[in-house]
Amino acid sequence: MSLSFPDRIKPLPVIISFIVLVSFNGLGNLLPLSNHVLDVFNAAFETLVSTFATVIVVVLYLESKKRDFAVSRTLLFLALSLGAWSIGDSIYLYLVIIKIDPFISLTDAFYISATLFVTAGVILMPGAQPPSHRRNLVFVEISILVLSAVVLFSTLLMLRGKPDLNYDLLTLLMVFVYPVLDIILLWIIMIVFFTYPEKNTQRVLGTIFAGVSFLFLSDLNYLVTSIYEPFTRDFVIDFGYYGFYGSMLVAALQGYRQLRSHKENETKSVNAFKAGKWIVYLPGILLIVVIGLLLIFVLNLSFHLSNGIVILIGLIIVLFILHQYMVIAENIKLTREMSLVNVQLETKVAQRTAELSRANDELHEEMKEREKAEQHLARSNQDLALLNRDKDKLFSVLAHDLRSPLGSMMNLTSLLAENIHDFDESELLEIIGTLNKSATQTFQLFNDLLAWSAVQMGRGEREKELFQVYELVSETVIILAAEANRKQVRINLVIDKSLEAFADKFAIQTVVRNLLSNAIKFTPAEGAVTIEADPVKDTVRISVNDTGIGISKEKQKKLFRVDEVSSSPGTEGEKGTGFGLLLCKDLVERNGGKIWFESEKGKGSRFHFTLPVREQNVSLIPKIPATRVNYSSDFSMKIAYTTLIGEINTTVLRSELSLIWSSPEYNPDFSVLVDLHLATFAIDTADIPAVLEIFSAMPGQRKNKKFALLTATPQQVAMSTMFGQNIKSRYPFNVEIFSTYEAALTWLGA
């Protein structure tokens, strides 16, 4: 993209051009020409230079106005200032040409207005407005400066020499006005320079300061040469004006290039004027000078001061005292404000620190709770994975063990159906015997599986009682005597008839029957099985020892594990179900005992289990109080606690829940934590529709209502799973099962 004309102008070529022009002007004034010709030449040259600078600045202003630069107002006043100088120079040229003394004339009005335009441009520079608390001080300082300049310039007239004071009062006043205005402008530029330390702004202000300094030197030279004998030629005074024109043009170029964006300047911070800057001491320096003049007047009677100057010195002293009072008052105010700000900051820091501390504590607690929830979830996932593995293994075993006998029976029955007339009586008896054997194995498998699953569901349990161990074992031996006789296996009993145990007699009989059956199964012909019972502290230890084939080390690791259910053939090919030992383990542990074994390959096996001898030692399952449902609620967590106690059936559940729902303490909007730790269930699959129907009468909003079920026993887990799946299929409830309060409360959002 091509650059516009203002963008192509560089400050350095402009400076070089002005130096060349000034040099050309100086060479021209060295020519042997008449004074009038030189005066016309200098006036025309000055008009040409000021007009050239004006045109360039006007072009810069128009381009910045078009682009909406922030420096547009400053460029406008610089253009007005140079334009006023150009008009004044044009009038001055005209007066010189017609040989009229141009001082004092209309040109002075344009020159004075030009200085005022520069002042306005400085004050309106982007982001350079004096702070409100500094404006009064600036006014007092400028007043001190003006009065001090008047005193100094007036005293200058009284110094030794021959000043020419043959001027009218207005002309004499104008001679002094120019340098005084220059000093005021320099003062304003310095205040703005030190108040706004943004480097681009200071760069432009520095260039303007240099230009006004050139102007001040020329005006001061003009003052001296006007009232005293000239000590330089007139054209030298014009060099300061040329320097002013060039500086204004360079400052305009710098502002056009560097002070463009409104947004950039609005985001810059503006610092208050700092008292440490040397400029603040200038009023004091001027005060010392005028007081020095006053002391000279008092101590040296040959030095005369007019009464008006003495009054001005006194006024300067008063203004300086006022200035110092305002500085002190401002410092006190700023100190108070800083103290208040410090207190507010300290308070905010303390509050923020406390908030961060609380937030940190809350975050720490939340992380701990989340860690607990994650640990519980990990354990739940692990348990679920194990359950899924056990389930898959169980189904695999069932499929294998059921398929084999059922397939055998199907093949034999198909053979009989198709060829029954081709078999004689002995062959038919053999086939029927095989069918009976397969059916018996299948029935035993189903029987063991149902017994094991009943234990897992918490069913099949009976009241515990005190019984004689010898009597129970003898009854079991009688049941299995035929099988033992068939294999010629001796059964020996080494049991004290006075030994007693406290347990579910039917369950323990099942345990003994399974262990004795396994012993006979894995003992070869003419072997022996010995059943012993011994008192051990507060328990009875019952042992079933055989002289059979024993169990290999690899096989020993898989016993009592549901995921490794398998059966091994006996010494004569007897088939088993693989669930016998699992059933024994669950029944013994539910009666407060322990079971273990010892075996060595080829040397037989010894299975041991213990039973308590008194009631107080067997409370694996706590005593169930009267059947009921308790209800309480926590308004801070918006959770209702419902505890099921005792044996729960459909009738109890309906009556108890109806009482809760009609109670004034019931809150239908709360989530529910259902504690099932103290509950057992007498509810079958057929009762599920009736249970679901109960919840149709539950009051309140049902959508997305949460039920956390707290379980402990396998029966509670099974019932909760069945209940949750069915109720979610009918109602818009969220139901989940947990083993700890913490996990349940986390899921409920407490």
C-alpha positions in Angstrom: 0.0 0.0 0.0 1.4 3.4 -1.0 2.1 5.9 1.8 0.4 9.3 1.9 2.4 12.5 1.6 2.4 13.2 5.4 3.6 9.7 6.0 6.6 10.2 3.7 7.8 13.4 5.5 10.8 12.7 7.8 11.9 15.0 10.6 15.6 14.8 9.7 15.3 16.2 6.2 13.1 19.0 7.6 15.8 19.9 10.1 18.5 19.9 7.5 16.3 22.0 5.2 15.8 24.7 7.9 19.5 24.7 8.6 20.3 25.3 4.9 17.6 28.0 4.7 19.0 29.8 7.8 22.5 29.6 6.4 21.3 31.0 3.1 19.6 33.9 5.0 22.8 34.6 7.0 24.8 34.6 3.8 22.3 37.0 2.2 22.6 39.4 5.0 26.4 39.6 4.5 25.9 41.1 1.0 26.7 44.8 0.6 23.1 45.9 0.3 21.2 48.8 1.7 19.4 48.5 5.1 16.0 48.8 3.4 16.7 46.1 0.9 18.0 43.8 3.7 15.0 44.5 5.8 12.7 43.6 2.9 14.8 40.5 2.2 14.6 39.3 5.8 10.9 40.0 6.1 10.1 38.2 2.9 12.3 35.3 3.9 10.6 35.0 7.3 7.2 35.1 5.6 8.2 32.4 3.2 9.5 30.1 6.0 6.5 30.6 8.3 4.1 30.0 5.3 6.0 26.8 4.3 5.8 25.5 7.9 2.1 26.4 8.1 1.2 24.6 4.9 3.0 21.4 6.1 1.3 21.4 9.5 -2.1 22.1 8.0 -1.6 19.0 5.7 -0.7 17.0 8.8 -3.8 18.2 10.6 -6.2 17.4 7.7 -4.7 13.9 7.4 -4.9 13.2 11.1 -8.4 14.5 11.3 -9.4 12.2 8.4 -7.9 9.2 10.3 -9.3 10.4 13.6 -6.0 10.5 15.4 -5.8 11.6 19.0 -3.2 14.3 18.2 -5.6 16.2 15.8 -6.5 19.0 18.3 -2.8 19.7 19.1 -2.0 19.8 15.3 -4.9 22.2 14.8 -3.5 24.7 17.4 0.0 24.3 16.1 -1.4 25.1 12.6 -3.3 28.1 14.0 -0.1 29.3 15.7 2.1 29.1 12.6 -0.8 30.6 10.5 -0.9 33.6 12.9 2.9 33.9 12.6 2.6 33.7 8.8 -0.1 36.4 8.7 1.9 38.6 11.1 5.0 38.2 8.9 3.0 39.1 5.8 1.7 42.3 7.4 5.2 43.0 8.7 6.6 42.5 5.1 4.0 44.9 3.8 4.9 47.6 6.3 8.6 47.2 5.7 8.0 47.6 1.9 6.1 50.8 2.3 8.7 52.0 4.8 6.5 52.2 7.8 7.9 51.3 11.2 6.0 48.1 12.0 6.4 48.4 15.8 3.9 48.6 17.4 1.2 47.4 14.9 -1.4 44.8 14.0 1.5 42.2 13.6 1.9 42.2 17.4 -1.7 41.0 17.9 -1.1 38.0 15.6 2.3 37.2 17.3 0.7 37.2 20.7 -2.2 35.1 19.5 0.3 32.7 18.0 1.9 32.2 21.5 -1.5 31.6 23.0 -2.3 29.0 20.3 0.9 27.1 21.2 -0.1 27.1 24.8 -3.5 25.7 24.0 -1.9 23.0 21.8 0.3 21.9 24.7 -2.5 21.8 27.2 -4.7 19.8 24.8 -2.1 17.3 23.9 -3.5 13.7 24.2 -3.5 12.7 27.9 -1.9 16.0 29.0 -4.6 17.8 31.0 -3.2 18.9 34.4 -4.7 17.1 37.4 -7.5 19.0 39.2 -5.5 19.2 42.5 -2.6 20.8 40.6 -4.5 23.6 38.8 -4.6 26.1 41.7 -0.9 25.5 42.4 -0.1 26.0 38.7 -2.0 29.3 38.7 -0.1 30.5 41.8 3.2 29.5 40.3 2.5 31.2 37.0 1.5 34.4 38.9 4.8 34.3 40.8 6.6 33.8 37.5 4.8 36.7 35.8 5.4 39.1 38.7 9.0 38.0 39.1 9.6 38.6 35.4 8.1 42.1 35.6 10.3 42.9 38.6 13.4 41.5 36.9 12.8 43.3 33.6 11.9 46.5 35.4 15.0 46.3 37.4 16.9 45.7 34.2 15.9 49.2 33.2 17.5 50.7 36.3 20.9 49.0 35.9 23.8 51.2 35.0 23.7 52.2 31.4 21.7 54.4 29.1 18.4 52.7 28.4 16.3 54.4 25.7 12.9 54.8 27.3 11.6 57.3 24.8 8.6 55.1 23.9 5.0 55.4 24.7 3.6 53.2 27.5 2.0 50.7 25.1 5.1 50.2 23.1 7.2 49.8 26.2 4.7 47.3 27.6 4.8 45.2 24.4 8.6 45.0 24.6 8.2 43.3 27.9 5.1 41.1 27.1 6.8 38.9 24.6 9.5 37.4 26.9 7.1 37.2 29.8 4.6 35.1 27.6 7.5 33.0 26.5 8.5 32.2 30.1 4.9 31.4 31.0 4.7 29.0 28.0 8.0 27.4 29.0 6.8 26.9 32.5 3.6 25.2 31.3 5.5 22.9 29.0 7.8 21.8 31.9 4.9 21.1 34.2 3.2 19.0 31.5 6.5 17.3 30.6 7.2 16.2 34.2 3.5 15.3 35.0 3.1 12.9 32.0 6.1 10.7 31.6 4.8 8.8 28.6 7.9 8.9 26.3 6.1 9.8 23.0 4.4 12.7 24.7 7.6 13.9 26.3 9.4 13.7 22.9 6.8 16.1 21.3 6.8 18.3 24.4 10.6 18.5 24.3 10.7 19.6 20.7 8.0 22.3 21.5 10.1 23.4 24.5 13.2 23.8 22.3 11.2 25.9 19.8 9.8 28.2 22.5 13.3 28.5 23.9 14.5 29.8 20.5 11.5 32.2 20.6 12.4 33.4 24.1 16.0 34.1 23.2 14.9 36.1 20.2 12.3 38.1 22.2 14.8 38.7 25.0 17.4 39.9 22.4 14.7 42.1 20.9 14.0 43.6 24.4 17.6 44.4 25.1 18.3 45.8 21.6 15.1 48.0 21.9 16.1 49.8 25.1 19.9 49.7 24.8 22.3 50.1 22.0 22.1 47.1 19.6 24.9 44.7 20.1 23.9 42.4 17.2 22.5 42.9 13.7 18.7 42.6 13.3 18.8 39.5 11.2 20.4 37.5 14.0 17.2 38.0 16.0 15.3 36.3 13.2 17.3 33.1 13.7 15.4 32.3 16.9 12.1 32.7 15.0 13.4 30.3 12.3 14.3 27.8 15.0 10.8 28.2 16.4 9.1 27.5 13.0 11.3 24.4 12.4 10.7 23.1 15.9 6.9 23.4 15.6 7.0 21.6 12.3 9.2 18.8 13.7 6.9 18.5 16.8 3.8 18.3 14.5 5.5 15.5 12.5 6.4 13.6 15.8 2.8 14.0 17.1 1.4 12.8 13.8 3.6 9.7 13.8 3.5 8.8 17.5 0.2 10.1 19.2 -2.4 8.4 17.0 -4.7 6.1 18.9 -7.3 7.4 21.3 -7.5 4.0 22.9 -3.8 3.8 23.4 -3.7 7.2 25.2 -6.8 6.4 27.3 -5.3 3.3 28.7 -2.0 5.1 29.8 -1.8 5.9 33.5 -1.3 9.6 34.3 1.0 10.3 37.3 0.5 13.3 39.5 3.2 16.0 39.3 6.1 14.8 41.5 7.5 17.4 44.0 11.0 15.9 43.6 11.4 17.5 40.1 13.7 20.5 40.0 11.0 22.7 38.4 9.1 23.0 41.6 12.0 24.9 43.1 11.8 27.6 40.4 9.3 29.8 42.3 11.6 29.7 45.3 14.6 30.7 43.1 12.7 33.6 41.7 11.6 34.6 45.2 15.2 34.6 46.4 16.2 36.8 43.4 13.5 39.4 44.1 14.2 39.4 47.9 17.9 39.9 46.9 16.9 42.9 44.9 14.9 44.2 47.9 17.9 43.7 50.2 20.2 45.5 47.8 17.7 48.4 47.7 17.6 48.5 51.5 21.4 48.2 52.1 22.6 50.2 49.1 20.9 53.6 49.0 22.4 54.2 45.6 20.3 51.5 44.2 16.8 52.9 43.6 13.5 50.9 43.3 10.2 52.5 42.5 7.4 52.0 45.0 5.5 49.9 42.4 8.3 47.4 42.2 8.5 47.2 46.0 4.8 46.4 46.1 5.2 43.7 43.5 8.0 42.1 45.5 5.8 42.1 48.6 3.0 40.5 46.5 5.4 37.8 45.3 6.3 37.0 48.9 2.7 36.7 49.8 2.0 34.5 46.8 5.0 32.3 47.6 3.7 31.8 51.2 0.3 30.9 49.8 2.0 28.5 47.4 3.9 26.8 50.2 0.7 26.6 52.3 -1.1 24.9 49.3 1.8 22.4 48.9 1.7 21.5 52.6 -2.1 21.2 52.6 -1.8 19.0 49.5 0.9 16.8 51.1 -1.2 16.4 54.2 -4.3 15.5 52.1 -2.2 13.0 50.1 -0.8 11.5 53.3 -4.2 11.0 54.7 -5.5 9.5 51.5 -2.5 7.2 51.3 -3.1 6.1 54.9 -6.7 5.4 54.1 -5.8 3.6 51.0 -3.2 1.5 52.9 -5.8 0.6 55.6 -8.3 -0.3 52.9 -5.7 -2.4 51.1 -4.7 -4.1 54.3 -8.4 -4.9 55.0 -8.9 -6.2 51.5 -5.7 -8.2 51.7 -6.9 -9.7 55.0 -10.3 -10.4 53.6 -8.9 -11.9 50.5 -6.5 -14.0 52.5 -9.3 -15.3 54.6 -11.4 -16.0 51.6 -8.5 -17.9 49.9 -7.9 -19.8 53.1 -11.6 -20.8 53.3 -11.6 -21.7 49.6 -8.4 -23.7 50.1 -9.9 -25.6 53.1 -13.1 -26.2 51.1 -11.1 -27.4 48.1 -9.0 -29.7 50.4 -12.2 -31.2 51.9 -13.7 -31.6 48.5 -10.6 -33.3 47.2 -10.7 -35.6 50.2 -14.3 -36.4 49.6 -13.6 -36.9 45.9 -10.7 -39.1 46.7 -12.9 -41.2 49.0 -15.6 -41.4 46.3 -13.0 -42.4 43.8 -11.6 -45.1 46.1 -15.1 -46.4 46.7 -15.8 -46.3 43.0 -12.5 -48.2 42.4 -13.4 -50.8 45.0 -16.9 -51.0 43.6 -15.6 -51.5 40.1 -13.2 -54.1 41.3 -15.9 -55.9 43.2 -18.2 -55.7 40.2 -15.4 -57.0 38.0 -14.9 -59.9 40.3 -18.7 -60.5 40.5 -18.9 -60.5 36.7 -15.9 -62.9 36.5 -17.6 -65.2 39.0 -20.9 -65.0 37.2 -19.2 -65.7 33.8 -17.4 -68.7 35.3 -20.5 -69.9 37.1 -22.5 -69.8 33.9 -19.7 -71.5 32.0 -19.6 -74.4 34.6 -23.4 -74.6 34.6 -23.5 -74.8 30.8 -20.8 -77.4 30.7 -22.1 -79.6 33.5 -25.7 -79.4 32.4 -25.0 -79.9 28.7 -23.1 -83.1 29.2 -25.8 -85.2 31.2 -28.7 -83.6 29.3 -27.0 -84.3 25.9 -26.3 -87.9 27.0 -30.0 -88.4 28.0 -31.2 -86.9 24.7 -29.0 -89.2 22.7 -30.1 -92.3 24.7 -33.8 -91.4 24.6 -33.5 -90.8 20.8 -31.8 -94.1 20.4 -34.5 -95.9 22.4 -37.3 -94.1 20.5 -35.9 -95.1 17.1 -34.6 -98.7 17.9 -36.5 -99.9 21.0 -37.5 -103.1 19.3 -33.9 -103.9 18.4 -32.7 -104.1 22.0 -33.2 -107.1 24.3 -34.0 -106.8 28.0 -30.4 -106.6 29.3 -29.6 -103.9 26.8 -32.7 -101.9 27.8 -31.8 -102.2 31.5 -28.3 -100.9 30.7 -29.6 -97.9 28.8 -32.2 -97.1 31.5 -29.5 -97.4 34.2 -27.3 -94.9 32.2 -30.3 -92.5 31.9 -31.0 -92.8 35.6 -27.4 -92.0 36.4 -27.4 -88.9 34.2 -30.7 -87.7 35.6 -29.4 -88.2 39.2 -26.3 -86.2 38.4 -28.3 -83.4 36.9 -30.7 -83.4 39.8 -27.8 -83.3 42.3 -26.3 -80.4 40.4 -29.6 -78.4 40.5 -30.1 -79.4 44.2 -26.6 -78.1 45.2 -27.0 -75.0 43.0 -30.3 -74.1 44.6 -28.9 -74.7 48.1 -25.9 -72.5 47.4 -28.0 -69.7 45.9 -30.5 -69.9 48.8 -27.6 -69.3 51.2 -26.4 -66.4 49.1 -29.9 -64.8 49.1 -30.1 -65.2 52.9 -32.8 -67.9 52.7 -33.0 -71.4 53.9 -31.8 -70.4 57.4 -33.4 -71.9 60.4 -33.3 -71.1 64.1 -30.0 -72.1 65.7 -30.1 -74.7 68.5 -27.9 -76.7 70.8 -27.4 -80.2 69.5 -25.1 -83.2 70.1 -22.4 -83.5 67.5 -22.1 -87.3 67.7 -25.9 -87.7 67.0 -25.8 -85.4 64.0 -22.7 -87.1 62.5 -24.2 -90.6 63.1 -27.3 -89.7 61.2 -25.3 -88.4 58.3 -23.1 -91.6 58.3 -26.3 -93.7 58.1 -27.4 -91.8 55.0 -24.1 -92.4 53.2 -23.5 -96.0 54.5 -24.7 -97.6 51.3 -22.3 -95.7 49.1 -19.4 -96.4 51.5 -20.2 -100.1 51.6 -20.3 -100.3 47.8 -16.7 -99.0 47.7 -15.7 -101.0 50.8 -14.7 -97.8 52.6 -14.7 -97.9 56.4 -16.1 -95.0 58.3 -14.7 -94.5 61.8 -16.2 -92.1 64.4 -13.9 -90.6 67.1 -16.4 -88.3 68.9 -17.2 -87.7 72.5 -21.0 -88.2 72.8 -21.2 -85.4 75.3 -19.9 -82.7 72.9 -22.4 -80.1 71.9 -22.5 -77.2 69.4 -24.8 -74.3 68.8 -25.8 -73.8 65.2 -28.3 -74.4 62.5 -28.5 -78.2 62.7 -29.9 -78.7 59.2 -27.1 -76.6 57.7 -24.3 -78.4 59.6 -25.8 -81.7 58.6 -25.5 -80.5 55.0 -21.8 -79.6 55.6 -21.0 -83.0 57.1 -22.8 -84.8 54.3 -20.9 -83.0 51.6 -17.5 -83.4 53.3 -18.1 -87.2 54.0 -19.5 -87.7 50.5 -16.3 -86.1 49.0 -14.1 -88.2 51.3 -15.8 -91.5 50.2 -15.7 -90.3 46.6 -11.9 -89.7 46.6 -11.0 -92.7 48.7 -10.1 -96.0 46.9 -11.6 -99.4 47.8 -10.8 -100.7 51.2 -9.8 -97.3 52.4 -10.9 -95.5 55.5 -12.6 -92.2 56.5 -12.4 -91.0 60.1 -14.6 -88.3 61.6 -13.3 -86.6 64.7 -14.6 -83.9 67.0 -12.6 -82.1 69.7 -13.3 -79.2 72.0 -11.1 -76.1 71.3 -11.7 -73.2 73.7 -15.3 -72.1 73.1 -15.7 -74.0 69.9 -16.0 -77.6 68.6 -13.6 -78.6 65.9 -15.0 -81.3 63.5 -12.6 -83.1 61.2 -13.2 -85.4 58.2 -10.0 -87.4 57.4 -9.6 -89.8 54.5 -6.9 -92.0 53.1 -7.7 -91.1 49.5 -5.8 -89.7 46.6 -5.3 -86.2 48.1 -5.4 -82.8 46.4 -2.6 -81.4 44.2 -1.0 -78.1 45.1 -2.5 -76.5 42.0 -6.0 -77.7 42.8 -5.7 -76.6 46.5 -5.5 -73.0 45.4 -8.8 -73.2 43.6 -10.9 -74.6 46.4 -13.6 -72.4 48.0 -13.6 -70.0 45.1 -16.7 -69.4 43.0 -14.6 -68.3 40.0 -12.8 -71.7 40.0 -15.9 -74.0 40.4 -15.1 -77.4 38.9 -15.6 -81.0 39.7 -13.1 -83.9 39.7 -14.0 -87.5 39.1 -13.8 -89.9 42.0 -11.6 -93.0 42.3 -14.3 -94.9 40.4 -15.4 -92.1 38.0 -18.0 -90.6 40.4 -19.3 -87.2 39.2 -19.6 -84.2 41.4 -21.2 -80.7 41.0 -18.3 -78.5 42.2 -20.6 -76.5 44.5 -20.3 -78.7 47.6 -17.3 -77.0 49.1 -18.7 -73.5 48.3 -21.9 -74.5 50.1 -20.0 -75.8 53.1 -17.9 -72.6 53.4 -21.0 -70.3 53.3 -22.9 -72.5 55.8 -20.1 -72.8 58.3 -19.3 -69.0 58.2 -22.9 -68.0 58.6 -23.0 -70.1 61.7 -20.0 -68.4 63.2 -17.4 -70.9 62.3 -14.3 -71.4 60.1 -13.4 -74.1 57.6 -10.0 -75.2 56.2 -8.2 -78.2 54.9 -4.9 -80.1 54.8 -4.0 -82.4 51.9 -1.0 -84.0 50.2 -1.1 -85.7 46.9 -1.4 -89.5 47.4 -1.7 -89.3 51.2 -5.3 -88.2 51.7 -7.1 -85.0 52.9 -8.2 -83.6 56.2 -11.1 -81.1 56.2 -11.7 -79.2 59.5 -14.4 -76.7 60.6 -15.4 -75.2 63.9 -18.7 -74.3 65.5 -19.5 -72.3 68.6 -20.8 -74.0 71.7 -22.9 -71.1 73.1 -25.4 -68.7 71.8 -23.5 -65.5 72.6 -20.6 -66.5 70.5 -22.4 -66.9 67.2 -24.0 -63.5 66.6 -22.6 -63.1 63.1 -26.0 -61.6 62.2 -27.3 -59.2 64.9 -30.6 -59.8 66.6 -33.4 -58.3 64.6 -35.7 -56.0 66.6 -39.4 -55.6 66.0 -40.2 -55.1 62.3 -40.6 -51.4 61.4 -39.5 -48.6 59.2 -37.9 -45.5 60.8 -37.9 -42.1 59.2 -35.9 -38.9 59.9 -34.6 -36.0 57.8 -31.8 -33.5 57.6 -32.9 -30.1 56.3 -29.3 -28.8 55.9 -28.5 -31.7 53.4 -32.1 -32.1 52.2 -31.9 -35.9 52.7 -34.5 -38.2 54.3 -33.1 -41.2 56.2 -35.3 -44.3 56.0 -34.2 -47.4 58.0 -35.8 -50.8 57.4 -35.7 -53.1 60.5 -36.6 -56.7 60.8 -38.2 -59.1 58.3 -39.8 -57.0 55.5 -42.6 -58.4 53.4 -45.1 -56.6 51.1 -47.7 -56.1 53.8 -45.2 -54.5 56.2 -43.7 -52.3 53.5 -47.2 -51.0 52.4 -48.4 -50.2 56.0 -45.1 -48.6 57.1 -44.6 -46.5 54.0 -48.3 -45.3 54.2 -47.7 -44.1 57.8 -44.5 -42.3 56.7 -46.1 -40.6 53.7 -49.1 -39.4 55.8 -46.8 -38.0 58.6 -46.4 -34.2 58.9 -42.6 -34.9 59.2 -42.4 -36.3 55.7 -40.8 -34.1 53.1 -41.6 -35.2 49.5 -38.9 -33.1 47.9 -35.9 -34.7 49.7 -33.6 -37.4 48.3 -33.8 -40.7 50.3 -31.1 -42.8 51.9 -32.5 -46.2 52.6 -30.5 -48.2 55.2 -31.0 -52.0 54.8 -28.4 -53.1 57.2 -30.9 -54.3 59.8 -33.4 -55.8 57.3 -34.1 -59.2 55.9 -36.6 -59.8 53.1 -39.5 -62.2 52.7 -40.3 -61.0 49.2 -40.2 -63.3 46.1 -40.0 -62.4 42.5 -43.8 -62.8 42.3 -44.2 -60.1 44.9 -42.4 -57.4 42.8 -45.5 -56.1 41.0 -47.2 -55.6 44.4 -44.2 -53.8 45.8 -44.0 -51.5 42.7 -47.7 -50.7 43.1 -47.0 -49.3 46.6 -44.9 -46.5 45.2 -47.8 -45.3 43.0 -49.3 -43.7 46.2 -46.0 -41.8 47.1 -46.8 -38.1 47.3 -44.6 -35.3 45.8 -42.5 -34.9 42.7 -41.1 -38.2 41.4 -39.1 -37.1 38.5 -35.3 -37.8 39.0 -35.8 -38.4 42.7 -32.8 -40.3 44.1 -32.9 -43.4 46.3 -29.5 -44.6 47.7 -29.8 -48.1 49.0 -27.3 -49.0 51.8 -26.6 -52.8 51.9 -24.3 -55.3 53.6 -25.4 -58.9 53.1 -25.6 -60.8 49.8 -29.4 -61.0 50.3 -29.7 -57.2 50.7 -27.6 -56.7 47.6 -29.7 -59.2 45.5 -33.0 -57.7 46.7 -31.8 -54.1 46.2 -30.6 -54.9 42.6 -33.9 -56.6 41.7 -35.9 -53.8 43.3 -33.8 -51.0 41.7 -34.1 -52.5 38.2 -37.8 -52.9 38.4 -38.7 -49.6 40.0 -36.6 -47.6 37.5 -38.4 -49.3 34.6 -41.7 -48.1 35.9 -41.0 -44.7 37.7 -38.6 -41.8 36.8 -36.5 -42.6 39.9 -32.7 -42.8 40.2 -31.7 -45.9 42.3 -28.2 -46.9 43.2 -26.7 -49.4 45.7 -23.8 -48.6 48.1 -21.9 -50.2 50.9 -20.8 -47.1 52.8 -22.5 -44.0 54.0 -19.8 -41.7 52.6 -20.3 -43.0 49.0 -24.1 -42.8 49.3 -24.0 -39.2 50.6 -21.6 -38.2 47.9 -23.9 -39.6 45.2 -26.9 -37.8 46.8 -25.0 -34.6 46.6 -24.8 -34.0 50.4 
